[in-house]
Amino acid sequence: MTEMRSTQRYFETHADRFDRLYTSPDVATRLLRQGPRRSREFAISVVASRPSPSVLDVGCGPGRALDALGRRGVAALGIAGSGLIMATYVSPRVGFLYGLIAFTAVALGGFGSLGGTLLAAVIIGEVEVFSGLYIGPEYKYVSVFVLYLLVLLWRPKQGLLGW
C-alpha cells in the first residue's frame, strides 16, 4: 500500500511535467506520444524531407525503417548487435561486458575525441589479445581496466587525446 501511495505522490508532484510533454510542439516529444509504427513513419518523413539525407541507425532491429528510408532515396546504414549471437551465448546480461569495454574505450580516448576513441579501441584490442596470450585468457579484461586506471592516473580529465 505504501508503494502505491508513493507512486501517486510522485505523479501528483510531477503532473505539470507530463502536461508539458503532451502539449509541446517539439519533434522529440511528438515522437514519444505516438506508437512505434507512427513514430517510425514520422521520423522517416522528417529525414526524407531534408536535402541529401543520410542516416545511421544504431540498434536497427529488423530493418523496417532502413528499408523504408532506402525506398525514399535516403543513404541509410544500420548497425546492430545481432551478429554477437552467433559468437557467444545468449542471456539478458550478455552485452554488459561489451558495453563496459566500449565505455572504457570512449573514456580512455577522451570524451569528445573521436580520434582518441578510435586509438583507445585499437589499444584495448591489442591489450586484450596480448594479455590473453601471454598472461592468460582470464586476465585479458583485467589488463584492460588496469591500463584504463593507469591512463586515469596520468591524464585524469582528458584521456589519451581529449580536450
VEXDREN-2710 file (C-alpha; in Angstrom, 1 decimal):
% VEXDREN-2710
k/r/px/py/pz
1/MET/0.0/0.0/0.0
2/THR/2.8/2.4/0.8
3/GLU/4.3/1.8/-2.7
4/MET/1.1/2.8/-4.3
5/ARG/0.9/6.0/-2.2
6/SER/4.5/6.9/-3.1
7/THR/3.7/6.4/-6.8
8/GLN/0.6/8.5/-6.5
9/ARG/2.6/11.3/-4.8
10/TYR/5.2/11.2/-7.5
11/PHE/2.7/11.6/-10.3
12/GLU/0.9/14.4/-8.4
13/THR/4.1/16.3/-7.8
14/HIS/5.2/15.9/-11.4
15/ALA/1.9/16.3/-13.2
16/ASP/2.9/19.6/-14.8
17/ARG/5.9/17.9/-16.5
18/PHE/3.6/15.3/-18.0
19/ASP/1.2/18.1/-19.2
20/ARG/4.1/19.9/-20.9
21/LEU/5.2/16.7/-22.5
22/TYR/1.8/16.1/-24.1
23/THR/1.3/19.8/-25.2
24/SER/4.8/20.5/-26.5
25/PRO/5.2/21.1/-30.3
26/ASP/8.8/19.7/-30.1
27/VAL/9.6/16.9/-32.6
28/ALA/11.1/14.6/-30.0
29/THR/8.1/14.8/-27.6
30/ARG/5.7/14.2/-30.5
31/LEU/7.6/11.0/-31.3
32/LEU/7.2/9.9/-27.7
33/ARG/3.5/10.4/-27.7
34/GLN/2.9/8.2/-30.8
35/GLY/3.1/4.4/-31.1
36/PRO/6.2/2.7/-32.5
37/ARG/4.8/2.5/-36.1
38/ARG/3.6/6.1/-36.3
39/SER/6.8/7.3/-34.7
40/ARG/8.9/5.4/-37.3
41/GLU/6.7/6.8/-40.1
42/PHE/7.1/10.3/-38.7
43/ALA/10.8/10.0/-38.3
44/ILE/11.1/8.7/-41.9
45/SER/9.1/11.6/-43.3
46/VAL/11.3/14.2/-41.4
47/VAL/14.6/12.6/-42.6
48/ALA/13.4/12.1/-46.2
49/SER/12.3/15.7/-46.5
50/ARG/15.9/17.1/-46.0
51/PRO/18.3/17.7/-48.8
52/SER/20.7/14.8/-49.4
53/PRO/19.7/12.9/-46.3
54/SER/21.7/10.2/-44.7
55/VAL/21.0/8.1/-41.6
56/LEU/23.0/5.9/-39.2
57/ASP/20.5/3.6/-37.4
58/VAL/22.2/2.1/-34.3
59/GLY/20.3/-0.9/-32.9
60/CYS/18.3/-1.1/-36.1
61/GLY/16.4/-4.3/-35.3
62/PRO/14.7/-6.0/-38.3
63/GLY/15.4/-3.0/-40.5
64/ARG/11.9/-1.9/-41.4
65/ALA/12.8/1.8/-41.0
66/LEU/16.0/1.4/-43.1
67/ASP/14.0/-0.3/-45.8
68/ALA/11.5/2.5/-46.0
69/LEU/14.3/5.1/-46.0
70/GLY/16.1/3.3/-48.8
71/ARG/12.9/3.4/-50.9
72/ARG/12.8/7.1/-50.5
73/GLY/16.4/7.6/-51.7
74/VAL/18.0/8.1/-48.3
75/ALA/21.5/6.8/-47.7
76/ALA/20.9/4.6/-44.7
77/LEU/23.2/2.3/-42.7
78/GLY/22.1/0.1/-39.9
79/ILE/24.4/-1.3/-37.1
80/ALA/23.1/-3.9/-34.7
81/GLY/24.5/-6.4/-32.2
82/SER/22.6/-9.4/-33.6
83/GLY/25.8/-10.9/-35.1
84/LEU/27.0/-11.2/-31.5
85/ILE/24.5/-14.1/-31.0
86/MET/26.5/-16.3/-33.4
87/ALA/29.7/-15.7/-31.5
88/THR/28.6/-16.1/-27.8
89/TYR/25.9/-17.3/-25.6
90/VAL/22.6/-15.5/-25.2
91/SER/21.4/-14.1/-21.9
92/PRO/19.9/-10.9/-20.7
93/ARG/23.3/-9.7/-19.5
94/VAL/25.4/-10.7/-22.4
95/GLY/26.0/-7.1/-23.6
96/PHE/27.1/-5.7/-20.3
97/LEU/30.8/-6.5/-20.7
98/TYR/30.8/-5.3/-24.3
99/GLY/29.2/-2.0/-23.2
100/LEU/31.6/-1.6/-20.4
101/ILE/34.6/-2.1/-22.8
102/ALA/33.0/0.4/-25.2
103/PHE/32.6/2.9/-22.5
104/THR/36.2/2.3/-21.4
105/ALA/37.3/3.0/-25.0
106/VAL/35.5/6.3/-25.0
107/ALA/36.7/7.3/-21.6
108/LEU/40.3/6.1/-22.3
109/GLY/40.4/8.1/-25.6
110/GLY/38.9/11.2/-24.1
111/PHE/35.3/12.3/-24.1
112/GLY/34.6/14.3/-27.2
113/SER/37.6/13.0/-29.2
114/LEU/36.7/10.6/-32.0
115/GLY/40.3/10.0/-32.9
116/GLY/41.2/9.3/-29.2
117/THR/38.3/6.8/-29.0
118/LEU/39.5/5.0/-32.2
119/LEU/43.0/4.9/-30.9
120/ALA/41.9/3.7/-27.5
121/ALA/39.7/0.9/-29.1
122/VAL/42.8/-0.3/-31.1
123/ILE/44.9/-0.2/-27.9
124/ILE/42.3/-2.1/-25.9
125/GLY/42.1/-4.7/-28.6
126/GLU/45.8/-5.2/-28.6
127/VAL/46.0/-5.3/-24.8
128/GLU/43.2/-7.9/-24.8
129/VAL/44.9/-10.1/-27.3
130/PHE/48.4/-9.9/-25.9
131/SER/47.5/-10.2/-22.3
132/GLY/45.2/-13.2/-23.1
133/LEU/48.0/-14.8/-25.0
134/TYR/50.9/-14.1/-22.6
135/ILE/49.3/-13.8/-19.2
136/GLY/46.2/-15.9/-19.5
137/PRO/42.8/-15.6/-21.1
138/GLU/41.1/-15.0/-17.7
139/TYR/43.2/-11.8/-17.3
140/LYS/42.5/-10.0/-20.6
141/TYR/39.8/-7.8/-19.2
142/VAL/41.6/-7.1/-16.0
143/SER/44.6/-5.8/-18.0
144/VAL/42.3/-3.5/-20.0
145/PHE/41.0/-2.0/-16.8
146/VAL/44.4/-1.7/-15.3
147/LEU/45.5/0.2/-18.4
148/TYR/42.5/2.4/-18.1
149/LEU/43.3/3.2/-14.4
150/LEU/46.9/4.0/-15.4
151/VAL/45.8/6.5/-18.0
152/LEU/43.4/8.0/-15.5
153/LEU/46.3/8.5/-13.1
154/TRP/48.4/10.1/-15.9
155/ARG/45.7/12.2/-17.6
156/PRO/42.6/12.2/-15.3
157/LYS/40.4/14.7/-17.2
158/GLN/41.4/14.3/-20.8
159/GLY/42.1/10.6/-21.5
160/LEU/44.6/10.0/-24.3
161/LEU/43.6/12.7/-26.8
162/GLY/40.7/14.5/-25.1
163/TRP/40.4/18.3/-24.5
END
